[in-house]
Amino acid sequence: MKIISSGPLAGRKARIALALAALVAVGVFLFSGSAPQPAALPDKAAAKPALTVSLTTPQSEEWPQVLAANGNVVAWQEAVIGPEISNYRITEVLAQVGDKVKKGQVLARIASDTVASELAEAKASVAELTASAGEAKSNAERARELKAQGFYSSQLFAQYQTAEHTAAARLAAARARAQAAEVKMSKTVVLASDDGVISARAAAVGSLTQSGQELFRLIRGGRLEWRAEVPSVGLARVKVGGVARLSNPNGDPVVGRVRAVAPSVDPQTRNGLVYVDLPVSDALRAGMFARGEFELGRSPALTVPQTTVVLREGFAYVFRLENRDGEVGRVAQSKIVVGRRLGERLEVVSGLAAQAQIVESGAGFLADGDAVKIVAGSQAQ
């Protein structure tokens, strides 16, 4: 006898069977490959350039080897000009500080009326003694003739000769006094002892002159020199006639020549003086402090523009091109050691190959690994 089930239990079994059948159908469909495939993932987007740059390569050049030094700019020779007569009043001052003067040029005048009267008196004395000497000479010649004829004794003749010699001596003394008065008269004008520039003036109208008094100070020829203090270890490398370079207050370079090297060094500082002749320049002044360097020779140097070097955390870096794809490349930060500097270029001592391609400008805005766009005309190929 067949039993047919009905009710809630029969419905539940039917639902379960339908669910199992649906799962089996889905599995068959997936394995059969008829299901739609998922879309492929897009490639990673290319990195956007951080900056547009130009590239350059290091250059090999012959650069001078230098020795740095400090020192003062002083007058080559400074002459002190003073009066040569004392207790006379200054009546006129004709030179001021900074004036360029010629040898023999009048710098000041001293009252000359008293000296002029002394000169006139000396000349009058010369005229008087000239007449007396002429008379004494005539008397002596006449006495010589009369003695030869036997009219004068030897004693009387000797007296005339003595009078002649005395008159001649007095005349010579008077002429010497007149000459001294003329020299004194010439000293009533203060003259420049050489071509040069007046660096100091103490003369004032109305003041009395004194022996040893300084009226003017003159830089001979307007020439200045740099007295550089060089450490003893480098003093032997500086040669007479060598080139020295320093900067004036305007930043302009000044080129001088080594005139002399001191034969000794200061036992306290262990520095020796090097005397450098400087060209005439309105920007240089005696008493200035100056930094400079001596050119000791030349040596090869690998150099880069100053704009390529970035200073970070006390170190120097350049950004080197690692790879390039068309106009886009990627740069790497490279640490370098810099040496000498000449104008707008720096020497690279180590850390950079001669054939490297580096960012020429704008490196300060880059980071290691940045992508950059390379402008047309760049040296990198």
C-alpha positions, 0 to 999 in steps of 0.5 A: 500500500503506497503512502503519500506524504503531505503537509509542511514536511513535504514542502520543505523537502521540495524547497531544499531540492530546488536549491540544490538543483540551482547550485548544481546548475550554477557550478556547471555553468561556471566550469563550462566557461560561459560566464562573462570574464572580469575586466582587466586592471589598468596599468599603473599610471605613469608618474607626473614630472615634478619639474621642468629642468635642463641638464649639464655635464661636468667640465675638466679645466685647468684651475689655479692652486691657491693659498688663502690669506688675510691682511691689511692694505697699507701705503707702500711708503708714506712720507711725513712733510713738515716745516724746516724753519721754526717759529714762523706763522703759516699764512696759507694752506693749499692742499687737502686730504685726498689731493693728488700732488706732484713733486715740488708742488706748493702745499703751504706757505709760511710768513716770509717778511722776516726772512726776507729782511734777513736775506736783504741784510746778508746781501748788503753785507756781502756787497760791503765786504766785497768792496773791502776785499777789493781794496785790500787786494789792491793794497796788497798788490801795490805793496808787493810792487813797492817791496820789489823796488825796495820801498817796503819792508817785509813786515809792512808787506806782510801786514798788507797780505794779512789784510787781504786774506782777512777781507777775503775770509770775511767776504766768504763768510758774508756770502755763506750767510747770504746763501743761508738766508736764501735757503731759509727763504726757500723754506717759507714754502712747504713743497711735496717731496714726491708725486702722491696722495695727501693722506693726512693734514695737520697744517692750519693757517695762523699756527706757528711752525715747530721743529719736527712738526708734521704738517702733511702725510703723503702716500708716495706715488699713491701706491698701496700694498697688501701685507698678507699674513701667511701661515709659516707652513705655506710661506715657502710656496709663495714666490716673488712675482707671483699673482695675488687676488683679492676683492675690493669693497665693491666685490670687484677682483683686484690682481696684485704681484708679490713684491717681497716675502718676509724672511722671518715669522712672528713667533706668537702667531706663526705667520709671516708677511707677504708684501703685494703691490696693488694697482692704483684704484679709487676703491682701495684705501690704506688701513682696509682689511682684505681677504685674498689668495695667492696663485701657486700653480695650476692643476686639473679640476672637474667643475660644475656650475654653482647652480647645480649644487644643493646644500642640505644638512651640511652636505653638498648634493647634485641631482644626476639623471638615472634614466630617460624616456623621451622628454621624461627622466628620473633623477637621483640625489648624489652626495659630492665633495666640493673644493675650489671655487672660481667665479660661478663654478665649483670644483667637484673633488669626489662623488661625481663621474665626468660623464654624468648628466646633472640638473643645471638649475632648480635642483633645490626643488627636487627630491631623490627619485623625482621624475622630471621633464627635460627641456629641449636643448639640454646637453643630456642625450 
